[in-house]
Amino acid sequence: MNAESNEREEVVGPTAAEPATGGVSGDERELGSRAPQIIKRHRTLHLSWQVGVFVIGLAVVAAGVVMLPLPGPGWVVIFGGMAIWATEFVWAQLVLRWTKRKVTEAARKALDPRVRRRNIILTTVGLVIIAVLVGIYVWKFGIAMPWNIDE
């Protein structure tokens, strides 16, 4: 029994000592700061680095929030800001991992043939309903160009 347990430890030992990035995909990298080592060595320099990363990420996220109601890729910019934060902050890394996992699940669901068929049917029915409503409106009120409307 003792020989078996030693063999198990030898087999398990080297794999447990590997870094987290060794056999894992790019999504599952180590959590924590990705600042250069020279910056990590000095506490005040690292703190000012983190403040700078936070301010830049905040500016990008704020720009994304402004773009939500205005023209522009709001959500893409917001996730870009989160990616900037994720270079330094563990909470942002965890949020991005969760988001990537949910987006991957949604994409896999969307590619399911039954779900695609249902979505196509619902879209077609919705478009037919909209076309009928527009047709009724035009039949009842006619088409008046905005520059021909008398106030």
Secondary structure, DSSP 4 states (H G I P E B T S, - for coil): -HHHHHHHHHHHHHHHTS-TTSSS-GGGPPPS----HHHHHSHHHHHHHHHHHHHHHHHHHHHHHHHTTSSS-HHHHHHHHHHHHHTT-HHHHHHHHHHHHHHHHHHHHHTSHHHHHHHHHHHHHHHHHHHHHHHHHHHHH----GGG---
